[in-house]
Amino acid sequence: ETDDGVNILIGAYQNSHDPNGDYASGDIDVRHNFTLGAVWDVPTATFLPGFVGKGWQMTSLIQARTGLPVNIVLAPPFLGIDQLRPDLVPGQSVKPSNYSVPFNQFNFNAFKAPALYGDLGRNAGRGPGFTQIDLGLSKMAHITERLNVQLGGQMFNLLNHPNFSNPSGVLSSATFGQSTSTVNNEVGTGTSRQVQLFAKFIF
């Protein structure tokens, strides 16, 4: 996905008189994305009592994607004022040879101050990818002819894989090229491993 739709709250055009100069990968451009959801009604375990051995269900959700774009700029935005990007040093790559997440994702030596407007394109950097596996197990139990209860648990980020947020793309920042947090820190997709239990009445 390409656009020139700059969000002035988190960035700005390099040259507001030439929006086409910021035409590049959009802020939410994901080049590769994989999602797989699965539901398995577990066969009845005949070696267990009927009410224990049947009614089980397993669910799983697997998500994987490549990183989101990062705009590399000289300084942070200020009230939508033109935000300058650096020049790219010839022969240098935006990605360092000793690339690592979360601390070293951009090559600081690849950039230099421009004479006026930098020749580095908008969103020239890429943040880290995202991978998460969720797993659930539940059992349906009959209370009456019309009333059922479903008991279960869900585990999010089963492997406790760290999913880091985009690194800073501000050259003047002490954290340039570093991810200082995960995608989410409390609840939801992108946190560390979380477990929840539930009871659902169905009638």
Residue pairs with C-beta under 8 A, 6 or more apart in sequence:
1 25
1 26
1 28
1 29
2 23
2 24
2 25
2 26
2 29
3 23
3 24
3 26
4 13
4 19
4 20
4 22
4 23
4 24
4 122
5 26
5 27
6 12
6 13
6 19
6 22
6 122
7 27
8 77
8 80
9 77
10 77
11 71
11 73
11 77
11 83
12 77
12 80
12 81
12 82
12 83
13 19
13 21
13 22
13 82
13 83
14 21
14 22
14 82
14 83
14 84
14 85
14 117
14 118
14 122
15 21
15 82
15 117
16 82
21 117
22 122
23 122
24 69
24 121
24 122
24 123
24 124
25 69
25 122
25 123
26 69
26 123
27 68
27 69
27 71
27 123
28 68
29 68
29 69
29 123
30 65
30 66
30 68
31 66
32 65
32 66
33 64
33 65
33 66
34 62
34 63
34 64
34 65
35 61
35 62
35 63
35 64
36 60
36 61
36 62
37 59
37 60
37 61
37 62
38 59
38 60
38 61
39 57
39 58
39 59
40 57
40 58
40 59
41 56
41 57
42 56
42 57
42 58
44 50
44 53
44 54
45 52
45 53
45 54
46 53
47 53
51 141
51 142
55 139
55 140
55 141
56 137
56 138
56 139
57 137
57 138
57 139
57 140
57 152
58 135
58 136
58 137
59 135
59 136
59 137
59 138
59 154
60 133
60 134
60 135
60 136
61 132
61 133
61 134
62 132
62 133
62 134
63 130
63 131
63 132
63 133
63 189
64 129
64 130
64 131
64 132
65 129
65 130
66 126
66 129
67 126
67 127
67 128
67 129
67 130
67 166
68 126
68 127
68 166
69 123
69 125
69 126
69 127
70 106
70 123
70 124
70 125
70 126
70 127
70 166
70 167
70 169
71 85
71 122
71 123
71 124
71 125
71 169
72 85
72 86
72 94
72 106
72 111
72 120
72 124
72 125
72 169
72 171
73 83
73 84
73 85
73 86
73 169
73 170
73 171
74 83
74 84
74 85
74 86
74 113
74 118
74 170
74 171
74 172
75 83
75 84
75 170
75 171
75 172
76 170
76 172
76 173
77 83
84 114
84 117
84 118
85 114
85 117
85 118
85 120
85 121
85 122
85 124
86 111
86 112
86 113
86 114
86 118
86 120
86 171
87 111
87 112
87 113
87 114
87 118
87 119
87 120
88 94
88 110
88 111
88 118
88 119
88 120
88 124
89 109
89 110
89 111
89 112
92 107
92 109
92 110
92 111
93 107
93 110
94 106
94 107
94 110
94 124
94 125
95 105
95 106
95 107
95 126
96 104
96 105
96 106
96 107
96 177
97 107
98 104
99 105
101 128
101 164
101 179
102 128
102 162
102 164
102 167
102 178
102 179
102 180
103 177
103 178
103 179
104 177
104 178
105 125
105 127
105 128
105 167
105 177
105 178
105 179
106 125
106 167
106 169
106 176
106 177
107 177
108 171
108 176
108 177
111 120
111 171
125 167
125 169
127 164
127 165
127 166
127 167
127 179
128 163
128 164
128 166
128 167
128 179
130 163
130 183
130 190
131 161
131 163
132 156
132 157
132 161
132 163
132 189
132 190
133 157
133 158
133 159
133 161
134 154
134 155
134 156
134 157
134 158
135 154
135 155
135 158
136 152
136 153
136 154
136 155
137 152
137 153
138 150
138 151
138 152
138 153
138 198
139 150
139 151
139 152
140 148
140 149
140 150
140 202
141 148
141 149
141 150
141 151
142 148
143 149
146 203
147 201
147 202
147 203
148 201
148 202
148 203
149 199
149 200
149 201
149 202
150 198
150 199
150 200
150 201
150 202
151 198
151 199
151 200
152 197
152 198
152 200
153 195
153 196
153 197
153 198
154 195
154 196
154 198
155 193
155 194
155 195
156 189
156 191
156 193
156 194
156 195
156 196
157 163
157 190
157 191
157 192
157 193
157 194
158 193
159 193
160 192
160 193
162 182
162 192
163 182
163 183
163 190
164 179
164 181
164 182
164 183
165 179
165 180
165 181
165 182
165 183
166 179
167 175
167 176
167 177
167 178
167 179
168 175
168 176
168 177
168 178
168 180
169 176
170 176
182 190
182 191
182 192
183 189
183 190
183 191
184 190
184 191
185 191
187 194
